[in-house]
Amino acid sequence: MSRGRVELRLRVDPIACDGIGVCSQISAAVSLDRWGYPVVEDAVAASDQRTARRAVRACPRRALWLEPVADPR
């Protein structure tokens, strides 16, 4: 983890998501499965955190959120 930056995890609520796909158009941290629903990695790369935040704000169903990754120490 880089100094001064919190490692984040992007989460998806599969029940709330309608598979619109706006998130994947905004952020490289989100890809879509074959049905158009978001697939996210465990942790968002530092270079993708800004666009991941934009994707969370743009989600029309509020089905995305970011949470800090727990420090294993």
N, C-alpha and C positions, 0 to 999 in steps of 0.2 A: 504494500500500500504506500502511495506517495505521501510525503509530508504535507499536512494541511488539507488533504482531500480524503473524504470518506468514501470507502468502497460501497457501491450501491447494487442492489438486486432489483430487477424489474419483475413485477408480478402481474399475473392476469387472472381475473375472475372469469372462468369459462361459462358460468351461468349468465352473467351480465353481458358478456360480449356477444354482439350480433354479427361479427365477422365482416365489418365494413372495410377494414384494411387501411384506414387513415394512418394508423401508427407505423405501419411498415413503409409508408411513403415518406414519413418524416424522419425516422431513425433507422440506422443500420443495425441497431441492437435488436430489432424485431424483424422476423421473417414470417411468412405465412405458410400454413400447411396446405394440402391440396384442396381443402374445403374453404380456404380463405380466413382461417382463424389464426391468431398470432401465436408464434412460438418464440420464446425468449431464452437466452442463455442464463446460467446461474448468476453471473456477476456482469455488470455493465462496465465495459472498458472505460478508462478515464477519458479517452478521446470521444466517446459516445454519450457521456453523461448529459451534456447540454441538449442534444437532440432527443435523448430519452425523456428528459423533463418536458420538452415541447410535445412529444407524443402523448405523455400523460395528460397534459392540459388540453390537447386537441381531441381526446377520445370522447365521442358523443354519448357513450353509455357509462362513462366513468368506470370502465372495467380494468384500467391499468393503474398501478401505483408503484412508487419506488420506496424501498426500505433499506436501511443500512445493513450491511453484512456484519454479523457478530464477529468480534475479534476473538480468535481461538485461544488467546493467552489467558 
